[in-house]
Amino acid sequence: MEKGHVAIYYGSGRGKTTSAIGLGIRAVGNNQKVIMIQFLKQHIEGECRVLKDLEPYFKVFNFEKRHEGKGSLKEDEKEELVSEIKNAFKFAAKVMDIRECDLLILDEVLNTIEKGLIEEEELCSLIDHHKPEDITLVLTGHLLPEGLAERADYISFIQEIKRNG
């Protein structure tokens, strides 16, 4: 992928994060720095554990506390989660403003919109006002809002066709 694009991996299928990490590993192999910020991840996936070996070239951040349970959050927990997500957005803006990396991955960020934790306009604004032309930005999640599709240079739809077990 050419440097400076906005790429989106979305859909109900598995492999969106793994695809984004694959781009990151390719970038590291080309002497580029990668930062991944994870959203709404309640546990660390296997592929993220191995990324520790690639630091400081590939860094992974998560601003959210581990919220108990998979069901709905209490109002105060939801407010705390929204605050944590907004802190992650501020960090992403700073990373782009100071050009801290060549590739920035916002893993599962699209799900924060789907769950009503942030507005689509907030993510669009992050792209419009902070993304420099020389940083590649990768977004992942389940649904793709129209405003983000318009800003993307590359979109992959990941759909599960078959799953045994």
N, C-alpha and C positions, 0 to 999 in steps of 0.2 A: 504494500500500500504506500502510495506517495505521501511524503511528509506534508502535514498541514490540513489534512482532510477531517471531516466529521463522519465517523462510521457508526452504524447502529446495528446491533444484533438483537433481534427480538423474536418473540413467539412463545408458544407453550412447550416446545421441545427442549430437551436437555442439550447442553453444550455451548450456551451463550458465553458464560464466564470462561470456559475452557478455550473457546475461539479467541476471546479477547486476550487471554493470557498467552496464547500462541503468537499473536501479533507482538505482544510485549517481549517474549523470548526472542523473536526475530529481531526486534529493535535492539535488544541488548547485544545480540550477535553482530549488529552493525554499529557498535560503540555508541548507542543512544541510551539515554536515561528514561526510565519508566516509573510512573507513580500510578498506583491503583487505589482508589477510594471505594470501599465497599459499603453498600446501603442495605439495611434490613437483613443482614446475615446473622443468624442466631448461632451458627457454629462455623468453625473454620474448615473449609473443604480441603481434601487431600492435596490438590494442586497448589493451594495457597501455602501449605506448610513447607513445601519444597522450595518455594520462592525465597525463603529466608536465606538460602544458600547463594542467591543472586544479589543480595544487598552488598553494596549501596547502589547498584545499577538498576535494580527493580525493587521498589519499596511498596509495601501494602499498608494502608491505613484504614481503621474503622473507628468512627467517632461515637458509636452507639454502645450504651451499656447493654448487657444481656438482660432483656426483659423476659420475665417468667411467663410461661404458657404460650400457646399458639393461638388462643382465642382473642377476643377483642380486649383492648387495653382499657384500663380505667382512665377517666378524663385527665387526671394529673400525670399518669404515665404517658398518655398520648402527647400532652403538652411538652413533657420532657423529651420524648422522642423527636418531636418537631424541632425543638431547640437544638438537639444533637445533629439533626439533618442540616439545619441552617448553619451550624458551625462547620460541618463538612463542606457546604457550599462556599463559605467564606474562605476556607482553606484551598478549595479548588480554584477560586478566583485569584488568590494570592499566588498559587503555583503557576498559573498562566501569566499573571501580571509580571512576575519576576523571571519567567521562563526557566523554572526549576527543572523541567524535564522536556523530552522530545515527544513523548507519548503519555497522555493522561487517560486513564480508564476510570469511568464512573460506573462501577459494577452494580447492576440492579437499580440504578437511579430511576428508570422509567416506572418501577413499581411504587416509588414514593408518590408519583402523580396518580397512579391507578388507585392507591389506597387513600387518596385525599389528604396526604400529609404536606404536600407542597402543590403549588399551582404550576401548570405547564409554562406559564409566562415567566416564572422564576428561573426555570432551566433555560428557556429561550433567551432570557436576559443575560444569563451567565455566558452563553455562547456569543451573543451579539456584542456584549460590552467587554469581555475579558479574553476571549480566545484569539491569540495572535495567529497570523497566517502560517507560521512555521511550526506550530504544535499540532499534532494529530490528537483528536479527541474521540474516544470510543465510549458509546453509551450502550448499556444492556438492560433488558427487562422483558416483561411479558407483552405489553401493549405499546403501540406506537402512536402518540398523538400527532395530528396533522401538522401542527406548527413545527414540530421537531423533524418530521419527514421532509418538510420544505427546506430545512437547514442542512440536511444530510447530503454528503457526496456519495455515500455507499450505504446500502441497506441490505441486510441479510435476514430473511425470515426463517426461523428454525422451528420446524414442525415435527412432532412425533408421529411417525407412521405406524410403528408397531412396537409393542413393549410386552415381553413375556416376563411375568413374575413381578 
